[in-house]
Amino acid sequence: WFGYHVGQTLFHVAQVVLGYMVMLAVMSYNAWIFLGAIAGSTLGYFVVYPLLGRG
């Protein structure tokens, strides 16, 4: 149980850090970086969603 909880905590920290990094990149007001973030989010959702067992 403890190992699973530590793993989930580290995964959450990674998500938060990456989210803030993407936010800072988008806030640079560079249209290409913004479009890259949108395209990456779209592609990531398209690839990962079927692996979640809900698709």
N, CA, C and O atoms as a Tripos MOL2 file, in Angstrom:
@<TRIPOS>MOLECULE
protein
  220   219    55     0     0
PROTEIN
NO_CHARGES

@<TRIPOS>ATOM
      1 N           0.8180   -1.1950    0.0000 N.3       1 TRP1
      2 CA          0.0000    0.0000    0.0000 C.3       1 TRP1
      3 C           0.8610    1.2560    0.0000 C.2       1 TRP1
      4 O           0.5980    2.1940   -0.7530 O.2       1 TRP1
      5 N           1.8820    1.2740    0.8400 N.am      2 PHE2
      6 CA          2.7250    2.4720    0.9470 C.3       2 PHE2
      7 C           3.4600    2.7490   -0.3640 C.2       2 PHE2
      8 O           3.5550    3.8990   -0.7910 O.2       2 PHE2
      9 N           3.9750    1.7060   -0.9960 N.am      3 GLY3
     10 CA          4.6780    1.8790   -2.2710 C.3       3 GLY3
     11 C           3.7560    2.4130   -3.3590 C.2       3 GLY3
     12 O           4.1440    3.2710   -4.1520 O.2       3 GLY3
     13 N           2.5360    1.8980   -3.3850 N.am      4 TYR4
     14 CA          1.5490    2.3860   -4.3530 C.3       4 TYR4
     15 C           1.2400    3.8590   -4.1070 C.2       4 TYR4
     16 O           1.1420    4.6440   -5.0510 O.2       4 TYR4
     17 N           1.0880    4.2290   -2.8480 N.am      5 HIS5
     18 CA          0.7820    5.6170   -2.4960 C.3       5 HIS5
     19 C           1.9400    6.5450   -2.8750 C.2       5 HIS5
     20 O           1.7080    7.6470   -3.3720 O.2       5 HIS5
     21 N           3.1620    6.1180   -2.6510 N.am      6 VAL6
     22 CA          4.3300    6.9130   -3.0410 C.3       6 VAL6
     23 C           4.3730    7.0650   -4.5600 C.2       6 VAL6
     24 O           4.6630    8.1470   -5.0710 O.2       6 VAL6
     25 N           4.0910    5.9980   -5.2690 N.am      7 GLY7
     26 CA          4.0670    6.0640   -6.7320 C.3       7 GLY7
     27 C           3.0120    7.0360   -7.2370 C.2       7 GLY7
     28 O           3.2780    7.8270   -8.1420 O.2       7 GLY7
     29 N           1.8220    6.9830   -6.6620 N.am      8 GLN8
     30 CA          0.7550    7.8940   -7.0540 C.3       8 GLN8
     31 C           1.1190    9.3420   -6.7320 C.2       8 GLN8
     32 O           0.8020   10.2530   -7.4960 O.2       8 GLN8
     33 N           1.7870    9.5460   -5.5980 N.am      9 THR9
     34 CA          2.2040   10.8890   -5.2110 C.3       9 THR9
     35 C           3.2300   11.4400   -6.1930 C.2       9 THR9
     36 O           3.1280   12.5940   -6.6100 O.2       9 THR9
     37 N           4.2110   10.6340   -6.5640 N.am     10 LEU10
     38 CA          5.2250   11.0760   -7.5190 C.3      10 LEU10
     39 C           4.6120   11.3410   -8.8940 C.2      10 LEU10
     40 O           5.0150   12.2780   -9.5830 O.2      10 LEU10
     41 N           3.6480   10.5290   -9.2900 N.am     11 PHE11
     42 CA          2.9630   10.7550  -10.5610 C.3      11 PHE11
     43 C           2.1950   12.0760  -10.5230 C.2      11 PHE11
     44 O           2.1860   12.8180  -11.5050 O.2      11 PHE11
     45 N           1.5600   12.3670   -9.4050 N.am     12 HIS12
     46 CA          0.8290   13.6240   -9.2580 C.3      12 HIS12
     47 C           1.7830   14.8130   -9.3280 C.2      12 HIS12
     48 O           1.4820   15.8110   -9.9820 O.2      12 HIS12
     49 N           2.9220   14.7140   -8.6640 N.am     13 VAL13
     50 CA          3.9130   15.7890   -8.7000 C.3      13 VAL13
     51 C           4.3870   16.0090  -10.1340 C.2      13 VAL13
     52 O           4.5190   17.1530  -10.5680 O.2      13 VAL13
     53 N           4.6430   14.9380  -10.8700 N.am     14 ALA14
     54 CA          5.0780   15.0630  -12.2680 C.3      14 ALA14
     55 C           4.0060   15.7570  -13.1050 C.2      14 ALA14
     56 O           4.3230   16.6010  -13.9420 O.2      14 ALA14
     57 N           2.7380   15.4070  -12.8820 N.am     15 GLN15
     58 CA          1.6490   16.0490  -13.6150 C.3      15 GLN15
     59 C           1.5710   17.5380  -13.3220 C.2      15 GLN15
     60 O           1.3890   18.3430  -14.2350 O.2      15 GLN15
     61 N           1.7050   17.9070  -12.0650 N.am     16 VAL16
     62 CA          1.6240   19.3120  -11.6750 C.3      16 VAL16
     63 C           2.7920   20.0910  -12.2830 C.2      16 VAL16
     64 O           2.5980   21.1760  -12.8300 O.2      16 VAL16
     65 N           3.9960   19.5410  -12.1870 N.am     17 VAL17
     66 CA          5.1730   20.2140  -12.7330 C.3      17 VAL17
     67 C           5.0340   20.4020  -14.2370 C.2      17 VAL17
     68 O           5.2890   21.4910  -14.7500 O.2      17 VAL17
     69 N           4.6340   19.3580  -14.9460 N.am     18 LEU18
     70 CA          4.4630   19.4770  -16.4010 C.3      18 LEU18
     71 C           3.3500   20.4560  -16.7460 C.2      18 LEU18
     72 O           3.4620   21.2040  -17.7170 O.2      18 LEU18
     73 N           2.2850   20.4580  -15.9660 N.am     19 GLY19
     74 CA          1.1970   21.3960  -16.2130 C.3      19 GLY19
     75 C           1.6510   22.8390  -16.0770 C.2      19 GLY19
     76 O           1.3030   23.6840  -16.9020 O.2      19 GLY19
     77 N           2.4370   23.1270  -15.0250 N.am     20 TYR20
     78 CA          2.9450   24.4860  -14.8490 C.3      20 TYR20
     79 C           3.9340   24.8540  -15.9510 C.2      20 TYR20
     80 O           3.9680   26.0030  -16.3900 O.2      20 TYR20
     81 N           4.7380   23.8940  -16.4020 N.am     21 MET21
     82 CA          5.6830   24.1820  -17.4900 C.3      21 MET21
     83 C           4.9400   24.5160  -18.7770 C.2      21 MET21
     84 O           5.3280   25.4390  -19.4940 O.2      21 MET21
     85 N           3.8840   23.7810  -19.0760 N.am     22 VAL22
     86 CA          3.0860   24.0720  -20.2740 C.3      22 VAL22
     87 C           2.4000   25.4280  -20.1210 C.2      22 VAL22
     88 O           2.3310   26.1950  -21.0820 O.2      22 VAL22
     89 N           1.8950   25.7300  -18.9300 N.am     23 MET23
     90 CA          1.2590   27.0260  -18.6970 C.3      23 MET23
     91 C           2.2500   28.1580  -18.9380 C.2      23 MET23
     92 O           1.9140   29.1450  -19.5920 O.2      23 MET23
     93 N           3.4610   28.0270  -18.4180 N.am     24 LEU24
     94 CA          4.4630   29.0660  -18.6300 C.3      24 LEU24
     95 C           4.8300   29.2010  -20.0990 C.2      24 LEU24
     96 O           5.0450   30.3120  -20.5820 O.2      24 LEU24
     97 N           4.9050   28.0810  -20.8180 N.am     25 ALA25
     98 CA          5.2130   28.1370  -22.2450 C.3      25 ALA25
     99 C           4.1020   28.8540  -23.0040 C.2      25 ALA25
    100 O           4.3790   29.6840  -23.8700 O.2      25 ALA25
    101 N           2.8560   28.5430  -22.6890 N.am     26 VAL26
    102 CA          1.7220   29.1780  -23.3710 C.3      26 VAL26
    103 C           1.6670   30.6620  -23.0310 C.2      26 VAL26
    104 O           1.2880   31.4780  -23.8710 O.2      26 VAL26
    105 N           2.0430   31.0160  -21.8070 N.am     27 MET27
    106 CA          1.9990   32.4160  -21.4070 C.3      27 MET27
    107 C           3.1130   33.2480  -22.0430 C.2      27 MET27
    108 O           3.1920   34.4540  -21.8120 O.2      27 MET27
    109 N           3.9660   32.6170  -22.8360 N.am     28 SER28
    110 CA          4.9700   33.3790  -23.5760 C.3      28 SER28
    111 C           4.3160   34.1140  -24.7460 C.2      28 SER28
    112 O           4.9660   34.9190  -25.4130 O.2      28 SER28
    113 N           3.0520   33.8440  -24.9920 N.am     29 TYR29
    114 CA          2.2530   34.4700  -26.0530 C.3      29 TYR29
    115 C           2.8360   34.2120  -27.4390 C.2      29 TYR29
    116 O           2.6990   35.0360  -28.3430 O.2      29 TYR29
    117 N           3.4880   33.0630  -27.5970 N.am     30 ASN30
    118 CA          3.9810   32.6320  -28.8930 C.3      30 ASN30
    119 C           2.9270   31.7010  -29.4810 C.2      30 ASN30
    120 O           2.6090   30.6630  -28.8990 O.2      30 ASN30
    121 N           2.3920   32.0780  -30.6310 N.am     31 ALA31
    122 CA          1.2950   31.3060  -31.2230 C.3      31 ALA31
    123 C           1.7160   29.8810  -31.5500 C.2      31 ALA31
    124 O           0.9150   28.9590  -31.4010 O.2      31 ALA31
    125 N           2.9600   29.6780  -31.9950 N.am     32 TRP32
    126 CA          3.4070   28.3390  -32.3640 C.3      32 TRP32
    127 C           3.5360   27.4430  -31.1350 C.2      32 TRP32
    128 O           3.2170   26.2560  -31.1970 O.2      32 TRP32
    129 N           3.9980   28.0000  -30.0290 N.am     33 ILE33
    130 CA          4.0800   27.2190  -28.7940 C.3      33 ILE33
    131 C           2.6730   26.8710  -28.3150 C.2      33 ILE33
    132 O           2.4340   25.7530  -27.8580 O.2      33 ILE33
    133 N           1.7460   27.8160  -28.4150 N.am     34 PHE34
    134 CA          0.3580   27.5600  -28.0350 C.3      34 PHE34
    135 C          -0.2300   26.4400  -28.8920 C.2      34 PHE34
    136 O          -0.8470   25.5120  -28.3690 O.2      34 PHE34
    137 N          -0.0390   26.5270  -30.2020 N.am     35 LEU35
    138 CA         -0.5650   25.4850  -31.0830 C.3      35 LEU35
    139 C           0.1000   24.1390  -30.8240 C.2      35 LEU35
    140 O          -0.5460   23.0960  -30.9240 O.2      35 LEU35
    141 N           1.3940   24.1570  -30.4900 N.am     36 GLY36
    142 CA          2.0820   22.9130  -30.1490 C.3      36 GLY36
    143 C           1.5180   22.2770  -28.8860 C.2      36 GLY36
    144 O           1.3830   21.0560  -28.8080 O.2      36 GLY36
    145 N           1.1880   23.1060  -27.8970 N.am     37 ALA37
    146 CA          0.5940   22.5810  -26.6640 C.3      37 ALA37
    147 C          -0.7770   21.9750  -26.9400 C.2      37 ALA37
    148 O          -1.1090   20.9160  -26.4080 O.2      37 ALA37
    149 N          -1.5680   22.6420  -27.7650 N.am     38 ILE38
    150 CA         -2.8940   22.1120  -28.1170 C.3      38 ILE38
    151 C          -2.7590   20.8140  -28.9060 C.2      38 ILE38
    152 O          -3.4580   19.8390  -28.6270 O.2      38 ILE38
    153 N          -1.8570   20.8000  -29.8940 N.am     39 ALA39
    154 CA         -1.6610   19.5930  -30.7040 C.3      39 ALA39
    155 C          -1.1470   18.4420  -29.8410 C.2      39 ALA39
    156 O          -1.5890   17.3050  -30.0060 O.2      39 ALA39
    157 N          -0.2230   18.7200  -28.9250 N.am     40 GLY40
    158 CA          0.2990   17.6690  -28.0530 C.3      40 GLY40
    159 C          -0.7620   17.1160  -27.1260 C.2      40 GLY40
    160 O          -0.8170   15.9100  -26.8860 O.2      40 GLY40
    161 N          -1.6020   17.9890  -26.6070 N.am     41 SER41
    162 CA         -2.6850   17.5370  -25.7380 C.3      41 SER41
    163 C          -3.6800   16.6720  -26.5120 C.2      41 SER41
    164 O          -4.1470   15.6470  -26.0180 O.2      41 SER41
    165 N          -3.9890   17.1000  -27.7190 N.am     42 THR42
    166 CA         -4.9230   16.3460  -28.5600 C.3      42 THR42
    167 C          -4.3520   14.9820  -28.9180 C.2      42 THR42
    168 O          -5.0440   13.9700  -28.8060 O.2      42 THR42
    169 N          -3.1050   14.9470  -29.3450 N.am     43 LEU43
    170 CA         -2.4800   13.6800  -29.7230 C.3      43 LEU43
    171 C          -2.3480   12.7570  -28.5120 C.2      43 LEU43
    172 O          -2.5960   11.5560  -28.6100 O.2      43 LEU43
    173 N          -1.9580   13.3220  -27.3810 N.am     44 GLY44
    174 CA         -1.8430   12.5120  -26.1710 C.3      44 GLY44
    175 C          -3.1680   11.8980  -25.7590 C.2      44 GLY44
    176 O          -3.2210   10.7260  -25.3860 O.2      44 GLY44
    177 N          -4.2340   12.6760  -25.8230 N.am     45 TYR45
    178 CA         -5.5610   12.1480  -25.4880 C.3      45 TYR45
    179 C          -5.9680   11.0490  -26.4670 C.2      45 TYR45
    180 O          -6.5020   10.0150  -26.0650 O.2      45 TYR45
    181 N          -5.7100   11.2820  -27.7560 N.am     46 PHE46
    182 CA         -6.0810   10.3200  -28.7940 C.3      46 PHE46
    183 C          -5.3550    8.9960  -28.5970 C.2      46 PHE46
    184 O          -5.9420    7.9330  -28.7960 O.2      46 PHE46
    185 N          -4.0870    9.0490  -28.2080 N.am     47 VAL47
    186 CA         -3.2880    7.8290  -28.0580 C.3      47 VAL47
    187 C          -3.5820    7.1070  -26.7510 C.2      47 VAL47
    188 O          -3.6530    5.8790  -26.7300 O.2      47 VAL47
    189 N          -3.7550    7.8520  -25.6550 N.am     48 VAL48
    190 CA         -3.8500    7.2340  -24.3330 C.3      48 VAL48
    191 C          -5.2720    6.8020  -23.9740 C.2      48 VAL48
    192 O          -5.4420    5.8340  -23.2320 O.2      48 VAL48
    193 N          -6.2760    7.4780  -24.4700 N.am     49 TYR49
    194 CA         -7.6520    7.1790  -24.0510 C.3      49 TYR49
    195 C          -8.0390    5.7090  -24.2390 C.2      49 TYR49
    196 O          -8.6320    5.1210  -23.3340 O.2      49 TYR49
    197 N          -7.7200    5.0940  -25.3940 N.am     50 PRO50
    198 CA         -8.0800    3.6710  -25.5290 C.3      50 PRO50
    199 C          -7.3630    2.7680  -24.5150 C.2      50 PRO50
    200 O          -7.8690    1.6930  -24.1920 O.2      50 PRO50
    201 N          -6.2140    3.1800  -24.0190 N.am     51 LEU51
    202 CA         -5.4670    2.3670  -23.0660 C.3      51 LEU51
    203 C          -6.0610    2.4200  -21.6680 C.2      51 LEU51
    204 O          -5.7050    1.6050  -20.8170 O.2      51 LEU51
    205 N          -6.9540    3.3570  -21.4180 N.am     52 LEU52
    206 CA         -7.5520    3.4960  -20.0880 C.3      52 LEU52
    207 C          -8.6520    2.4760  -19.8310 C.2      52 LEU52
    208 O          -9.1180    2.3560  -18.6980 O.2      52 LEU52
    209 N          -9.0780    1.7390  -20.8520 N.am     53 GLY53
    210 CA        -10.1060    0.7430  -20.6690 C.3      53 GLY53
    211 C         -11.5060    1.2960  -20.7120 C.2      53 GLY53
    212 O         -12.4620    0.5760  -20.4230 O.2      53 GLY53
    213 N         -11.6550    2.5750  -21.0720 N.am     54 ARG54
    214 CA        -12.9870    3.1870  -21.1600 C.3      54 ARG54
    215 C         -13.4070    3.3630  -22.6070 C.2      54 ARG54
    216 O         -14.5800    3.6070  -22.8900 O.2      54 ARG54
    217 N         -12.4670    3.2420  -23.5150 N.am     55 GLY55
    218 CA        -12.7430    3.5330  -24.9320 C.3      55 GLY55
    219 C         -13.0810    2.3180  -25.7410 C.2      55 GLY55
    220 O         -13.3330    2.4260  -26.9410 O.2      55 GLY55
@<TRIPOS>BOND
     1     1     2 1
     2     2     3 1
     3     3     4 2
     4     3     5 am
     5     5     6 1
     6     6     7 1
     7     7     8 2
     8     7     9 am
     9     9    10 1
    10    10    11 1
    11    11    12 2
    12    11    13 am
    13    13    14 1
    14    14    15 1
    15    15    16 2
    16    15    17 am
    17    17    18 1
    18    18    19 1
    19    19    20 2
    20    19    21 am
    21    21    22 1
    22    22    23 1
    23    23    24 2
    24    23    25 am
    25    25    26 1
    26    26    27 1
    27    27    28 2
    28    27    29 am
    29    29    30 1
    30    30    31 1
    31    31    32 2
    32    31    33 am
    33    33    34 1
    34    34    35 1
    35    35    36 2
    36    35    37 am
    37    37    38 1
    38    38    39 1
    39    39    40 2
    40    39    41 am
    41    41    42 1
    42    42    43 1
    43    43    44 2
    44    43    45 am
    45    45    46 1
    46    46    47 1
    47    47    48 2
    48    47    49 am
    49    49    50 1
    50    50    51 1
    51    51    52 2
    52    51    53 am
    53    53    54 1
    54    54    55 1
    55    55    56 2
    56    55    57 am
    57    57    58 1
    58    58    59 1
    59    59    60 2
    60    59    61 am
    61    61    62 1
    62    62    63 1
    63    63    64 2
    64    63    65 am
    65    65    66 1
    66    66    67 1
    67    67    68 2
    68    67    69 am
    69    69    70 1
    70    70    71 1
    71    71    72 2
    72    71    73 am
    73    73    74 1
    74    74    75 1
    75    75    76 2
    76    75    77 am
    77    77    78 1
    78    78    79 1
    79    79    80 2
    80    79    81 am
    81    81    82 1
    82    82    83 1
    83    83    84 2
    84    83    85 am
    85    85    86 1
    86    86    87 1
    87    87    88 2
    88    87    89 am
    89    89    90 1
    90    90    91 1
    91    91    92 2
    92    91    93 am
    93    93    94 1
    94    94    95 1
    95    95    96 2
    96    95    97 am
    97    97    98 1
    98    98    99 1
    99    99   100 2
   100    99   101 am
   101   101   102 1
   102   102   103 1
   103   103   104 2
   104   103   105 am
   105   105   106 1
   106   106   107 1
   107   107   108 2
   108   107   109 am
   109   109   110 1
   110   110   111 1
   111   111   112 2
   112   111   113 am
   113   113   114 1
   114   114   115 1
   115   115   116 2
   116   115   117 am
   117   117   118 1
   118   118   119 1
   119   119   120 2
   120   119   121 am
   121   121   122 1
   122   122   123 1
   123   123   124 2
   124   123   125 am
   125   125   126 1
   126   126   127 1
   127   127   128 2
   128   127   129 am
   129   129   130 1
   130   130   131 1
   131   131   132 2
   132   131   133 am
   133   133   134 1
   134   134   135 1
   135   135   136 2
   136   135   137 am
   137   137   138 1
   138   138   139 1
   139   139   140 2
   140   139   141 am
   141   141   142 1
   142   142   143 1
   143   143   144 2
   144   143   145 am
   145   145   146 1
   146   146   147 1
   147   147   148 2
   148   147   149 am
   149   149   150 1
   150   150   151 1
   151   151   152 2
   152   151   153 am
   153   153   154 1
   154   154   155 1
   155   155   156 2
   156   155   157 am
   157   157   158 1
   158   158   159 1
   159   159   160 2
   160   159   161 am
   161   161   162 1
   162   162   163 1
   163   163   164 2
   164   163   165 am
   165   165   166 1
   166   166   167 1
   167   167   168 2
   168   167   169 am
   169   169   170 1
   170   170   171 1
   171   171   172 2
   172   171   173 am
   173   173   174 1
   174   174   175 1
   175   175   176 2
   176   175   177 am
   177   177   178 1
   178   178   179 1
   179   179   180 2
   180   179   181 am
   181   181   182 1
   182   182   183 1
   183   183   184 2
   184   183   185 am
   185   185   186 1
   186   186   187 1
   187   187   188 2
   188   187   189 am
   189   189   190 1
   190   190   191 1
   191   191   192 2
   192   191   193 am
   193   193   194 1
   194   194   195 1
   195   195   196 2
   196   195   197 am
   197   197   198 1
   198   198   199 1
   199   199   200 2
   200   199   201 am
   201   201   202 1
   202   202   203 1
   203   203   204 2
   204   203   205 am
   205   205   206 1
   206   206   207 1
   207   207   208 2
   208   207   209 am
   209   209   210 1
   210   210   211 1
   211   211   212 2
   212   211   213 am
   213   213   214 1
   214   214   215 1
   215   215   216 2
   216   215   217 am
   217   217   218 1
   218   218   219 1
   219   219   220 2
@<TRIPOS>SUBSTRUCTURE
     1 TRP1         2 RESIDUE 1 A TRP
     2 PHE2         6 RESIDUE 1 A PHE
     3 GLY3        10 RESIDUE 1 A GLY
     4 TYR4        14 RESIDUE 1 A TYR
     5 HIS5        18 RESIDUE 1 A HIS
     6 VAL6        22 RESIDUE 1 A VAL
     7 GLY7        26 RESIDUE 1 A GLY
     8 GLN8        30 RESIDUE 1 A GLN
     9 THR9        34 RESIDUE 1 A THR
    10 LEU10       38 RESIDUE 1 A LEU
    11 PHE11       42 RESIDUE 1 A PHE
    12 HIS12       46 RESIDUE 1 A HIS
    13 VAL13       50 RESIDUE 1 A VAL
    14 ALA14       54 RESIDUE 1 A ALA
    15 GLN15       58 RESIDUE 1 A GLN
    16 VAL16       62 RESIDUE 1 A VAL
    17 VAL17       66 RESIDUE 1 A VAL
    18 LEU18       70 RESIDUE 1 A LEU
    19 GLY19       74 RESIDUE 1 A GLY
    20 TYR20       78 RESIDUE 1 A TYR
    21 MET21       82 RESIDUE 1 A MET
    22 VAL22       86 RESIDUE 1 A VAL
    23 MET23       90 RESIDUE 1 A MET
    24 LEU24       94 RESIDUE 1 A LEU
    25 ALA25       98 RESIDUE 1 A ALA
    26 VAL26      102 RESIDUE 1 A VAL
    27 MET27      106 RESIDUE 1 A MET
    28 SER28      110 RESIDUE 1 A SER
    29 TYR29      114 RESIDUE 1 A TYR
    30 ASN30      118 RESIDUE 1 A ASN
    31 ALA31      122 RESIDUE 1 A ALA
    32 TRP32      126 RESIDUE 1 A TRP
    33 ILE33      130 RESIDUE 1 A ILE
    34 PHE34      134 RESIDUE 1 A PHE
    35 LEU35      138 RESIDUE 1 A LEU
    36 GLY36      142 RESIDUE 1 A GLY
    37 ALA37      146 RESIDUE 1 A ALA
    38 ILE38      150 RESIDUE 1 A ILE
    39 ALA39      154 RESIDUE 1 A ALA
    40 GLY40      158 RESIDUE 1 A GLY
    41 SER41      162 RESIDUE 1 A SER
    42 THR42      166 RESIDUE 1 A THR
    43 LEU43      170 RESIDUE 1 A LEU
    44 GLY44      174 RESIDUE 1 A GLY
    45 TYR45      178 RESIDUE 1 A TYR
    46 PHE46      182 RESIDUE 1 A PHE
    47 VAL47      186 RESIDUE 1 A VAL
    48 VAL48      190 RESIDUE 1 A VAL
    49 TYR49      194 RESIDUE 1 A TYR
    50 PRO50      198 RESIDUE 1 A PRO
    51 LEU51      202 RESIDUE 1 A LEU
    52 LEU52      206 RESIDUE 1 A LEU
    53 GLY53      210 RESIDUE 1 A GLY
    54 ARG54      214 RESIDUE 1 A ARG
    55 GLY55      218 RESIDUE 1 A GLY
